[in-house]
């Protein structure tokens, strides 16, 4: 109902990943991060989903970018 909600888009991505729809989940994580680059949990779960697709290089890049976002946000727990 609210496509601009980061929380809702994150939930959609999580549901798609849980259903094994990894490409669709990655697309949702990427859309979320393009709108809200400090939604740090999406980097971790997006990276895991990329690993499930066998794209280790893209997963690594997502993790590295996520670490930078954690520092920028001041979220050392997630980092």
C-alpha positions, 0 to 999 in steps of 0.5 A: 500500500505504500511503495515509498516505505523502506520498511515495507519494501524491505519486508517484500524483499525478505518475503521474496527471498524466503520464497526462493525468488532471489532475483526479484528479492535482489531487485527489491533490495536494490530499489530500497537502497537507491531510495534509502541508502542508509537502510543498513540491514538491506545490505546484509540480506541483499548480499546473502541473496546475491550469494544464493544466486552465485554472484559472489563479487556483487555480494562482496560489493554490497557488503563493503558498501553496507559497511560504509553505510553503517559508519556513515549512519553511526550504526556500529552494532550492525557494522 
